[in-house]
Amino acid sequence: MGRAGKAIKQALTTYGISQNQLAAAMGVGHANVSRWVNEVRDPGGETILEIREALGQINPAAAEEFIGLYLEQPRNEEY
């Protein structure tokens, strides 16, 4: 667990977006966003796209950063 949570947290921090703002843009409860950010739960594939869309409504650059961080290959993994 964690890749999505770390990416969300970084994008929110970098662009000054609150968890409440993201939750409101997504139409979900703050608790859901908190679980993702704190790496208690990972969002599913469709939810990743919904996060990107919601961030894009708030700040398109935040959405791009989120996806870039989420898709980034960890340094210790090789293919």
PyRosetta script that sets phi, psi and omega in degrees:
from pyrosetta import init, pose_from_sequence

init()
pose = pose_from_sequence("MGRAGKAIKQALTTYGISQNQLAAAMGVGHANVSRWVNEVRDPGGETILEIREALGQINPAAAEEFIGLYLEQPRNEEY")
pose.set_psi(1, 158.8)
pose.set_omega(1, 169.1)
pose.set_phi(2, 123.9)
pose.set_psi(2, -30.7)
pose.set_omega(2, -175.1)
pose.set_phi(3, -58.0)
pose.set_psi(3, -47.7)
pose.set_omega(3, -179.4)
pose.set_phi(4, -65.9)
pose.set_psi(4, -43.2)
pose.set_omega(4, -179.1)
pose.set_phi(5, -60.9)
pose.set_psi(5, -43.4)
pose.set_omega(5, 178.8)
pose.set_phi(6, -64.5)
pose.set_psi(6, -40.5)
pose.set_omega(6, -180.0)
pose.set_phi(7, -66.4)
pose.set_psi(7, -42.2)
pose.set_omega(7, 178.2)
pose.set_phi(8, -63.2)
pose.set_psi(8, -49.8)
pose.set_omega(8, -177.7)
pose.set_phi(9, -57.5)
pose.set_psi(9, -45.1)
pose.set_omega(9, -179.5)
pose.set_phi(10, -63.8)
pose.set_psi(10, -45.2)
pose.set_omega(10, -179.6)
pose.set_phi(11, -64.1)
pose.set_psi(11, -42.6)
pose.set_omega(11, 179.1)
pose.set_phi(12, -63.0)
pose.set_psi(12, -44.3)
pose.set_omega(12, -178.8)
pose.set_phi(13, -65.1)
pose.set_psi(13, -48.2)
pose.set_omega(13, -177.1)
pose.set_phi(14, -60.1)
pose.set_psi(14, -39.4)
pose.set_omega(14, -174.1)
pose.set_phi(15, -104.0)
pose.set_psi(15, 9.5)
pose.set_omega(15, 175.7)
pose.set_phi(16, 63.1)
pose.set_psi(16, 36.1)
pose.set_omega(16, 179.7)
pose.set_phi(17, -100.6)
pose.set_psi(17, 133.2)
pose.set_omega(17, 179.6)
pose.set_phi(18, -85.5)
pose.set_psi(18, 158.9)
pose.set_omega(18, 175.0)
pose.set_phi(19, -60.3)
pose.set_psi(19, -36.0)
pose.set_omega(19, 178.6)
pose.set_phi(20, -64.1)
pose.set_psi(20, -40.4)
pose.set_omega(20, 178.2)
pose.set_phi(21, -62.1)
pose.set_psi(21, -44.3)
pose.set_omega(21, 179.5)
pose.set_phi(22, -64.4)
pose.set_psi(22, -45.0)
pose.set_omega(22, 179.8)
pose.set_phi(23, -59.3)
pose.set_psi(23, -44.5)
pose.set_omega(23, -179.8)
pose.set_phi(24, -63.8)
pose.set_psi(24, -42.3)
pose.set_omega(24, 179.7)
pose.set_phi(25, -64.8)
pose.set_psi(25, -30.4)
pose.set_omega(25, -179.8)
pose.set_phi(26, -87.7)
pose.set_psi(26, -18.7)
pose.set_omega(26, -175.8)
pose.set_phi(27, 75.6)
pose.set_psi(27, 32.2)
pose.set_omega(27, 178.6)
pose.set_phi(28, -122.9)
pose.set_psi(28, 167.8)
pose.set_omega(28, 177.6)
pose.set_phi(29, -74.4)
pose.set_psi(29, 151.2)
pose.set_omega(29, 177.8)
pose.set_phi(30, -56.4)
pose.set_psi(30, -33.8)
pose.set_omega(30, -178.2)
pose.set_phi(31, -59.7)
pose.set_psi(31, -36.4)
pose.set_omega(31, 178.8)
pose.set_phi(32, -62.3)
pose.set_psi(32, -48.1)
pose.set_omega(32, -179.7)
pose.set_phi(33, -63.4)
pose.set_psi(33, -41.7)
pose.set_omega(33, 178.9)
pose.set_phi(34, -59.7)
pose.set_psi(34, -41.5)
pose.set_omega(34, 178.7)
pose.set_phi(35, -62.4)
pose.set_psi(35, -39.0)
pose.set_omega(35, 179.4)
pose.set_phi(36, -68.7)
pose.set_psi(36, -49.0)
pose.set_omega(36, -177.3)
pose.set_phi(37, -61.7)
pose.set_psi(37, -38.5)
pose.set_omega(37, -179.0)
pose.set_phi(38, -89.2)
pose.set_psi(38, 9.0)
pose.set_omega(38, 174.4)
pose.set_phi(39, 59.2)
pose.set_psi(39, 32.7)
pose.set_omega(39, 174.3)
pose.set_phi(40, -80.8)
pose.set_psi(40, -36.6)
pose.set_omega(40, 177.9)
pose.set_phi(41, -138.2)
pose.set_psi(41, 149.1)
pose.set_omega(41, 173.3)
pose.set_phi(42, -99.0)
pose.set_psi(42, 136.5)
pose.set_omega(42, 174.8)
pose.set_phi(43, -70.8)
pose.set_psi(43, 148.1)
pose.set_omega(43, 177.5)
pose.set_phi(44, -75.0)
pose.set_psi(44, 175.1)
pose.set_omega(44, -177.6)
pose.set_phi(45, -56.6)
pose.set_psi(45, -46.9)
pose.set_omega(45, 179.2)
pose.set_phi(46, -64.6)
pose.set_psi(46, -36.6)
pose.set_omega(46, -179.3)
pose.set_phi(47, -67.3)
pose.set_psi(47, -34.6)
pose.set_omega(47, 175.9)
pose.set_phi(48, -57.7)
pose.set_psi(48, -44.1)
pose.set_omega(48, 178.7)
pose.set_phi(49, -66.0)
pose.set_psi(49, -36.9)
pose.set_omega(49, 177.4)
pose.set_phi(50, -67.3)
pose.set_psi(50, -36.6)
pose.set_omega(50, 176.7)
pose.set_phi(51, -63.9)
pose.set_psi(51, -46.0)
pose.set_omega(51, 179.0)
pose.set_phi(52, -59.7)
pose.set_psi(52, -43.4)
pose.set_omega(52, -179.9)
pose.set_phi(53, -63.8)
pose.set_psi(53, -45.2)
pose.set_omega(53, -179.7)
pose.set_phi(54, -64.4)
pose.set_psi(54, -44.2)
pose.set_omega(54, 177.1)
pose.set_phi(55, -62.0)
pose.set_psi(55, -36.9)
pose.set_omega(55, 178.6)
pose.set_phi(56, -63.1)
pose.set_psi(56, -32.2)
pose.set_omega(56, 176.9)
pose.set_phi(57, -70.9)
pose.set_psi(57, -33.8)
pose.set_omega(57, -178.5)
pose.set_phi(58, -81.5)
pose.set_psi(58, -49.6)
pose.set_omega(58, -179.2)
pose.set_phi(59, -159.8)
pose.set_psi(59, 107.8)
pose.set_omega(59, -177.6)
pose.set_phi(60, -54.4)
pose.set_psi(60, -33.6)
pose.set_omega(60, 179.1)
pose.set_phi(61, -65.8)
pose.set_psi(61, -34.4)
pose.set_omega(61, 177.8)
pose.set_phi(62, -65.7)
pose.set_psi(62, -38.8)
pose.set_omega(62, 178.7)
pose.set_phi(63, -64.0)
pose.set_psi(63, -42.2)
pose.set_omega(63, 179.0)
pose.set_phi(64, -65.2)
pose.set_psi(64, -42.0)
pose.set_omega(64, 179.1)
pose.set_phi(65, -64.4)
pose.set_psi(65, -43.3)
pose.set_omega(65, 179.3)
pose.set_phi(66, -56.7)
pose.set_psi(66, -50.9)
pose.set_omega(66, -178.2)
pose.set_phi(67, -64.5)
pose.set_psi(67, -41.3)
pose.set_omega(67, 178.5)
pose.set_phi(68, -60.5)
pose.set_psi(68, -44.5)
pose.set_omega(68, 178.8)
pose.set_phi(69, -67.5)
pose.set_psi(69, -40.5)
pose.set_omega(69, -178.3)
pose.set_phi(70, -64.8)
pose.set_psi(70, -39.2)
pose.set_omega(70, -176.3)
pose.set_phi(71, -87.2)
pose.set_psi(71, -10.3)
pose.set_omega(71, -178.6)
pose.set_phi(72, -60.6)
pose.set_psi(72, 133.9)
pose.set_omega(72, 178.5)
pose.set_phi(73, -76.0)
pose.set_psi(73, 126.3)
pose.set_omega(73, 176.2)
pose.set_phi(74, -57.7)
pose.set_psi(74, 145.8)
pose.set_omega(74, -175.5)
pose.set_phi(75, -63.3)
pose.set_psi(75, -28.1)
pose.set_omega(75, -176.5)
pose.set_phi(76, -90.6)
pose.set_psi(76, 3.1)
pose.set_omega(76, 178.5)
pose.set_phi(77, -106.1)
pose.set_psi(77, 139.0)
pose.set_omega(77, 175.5)
pose.set_phi(78, -125.6)
pose.set_psi(78, 150.1)
pose.set_omega(78, 178.7)
pose.set_phi(79, -113.1)
pose.dump_pdb("model.pdb")
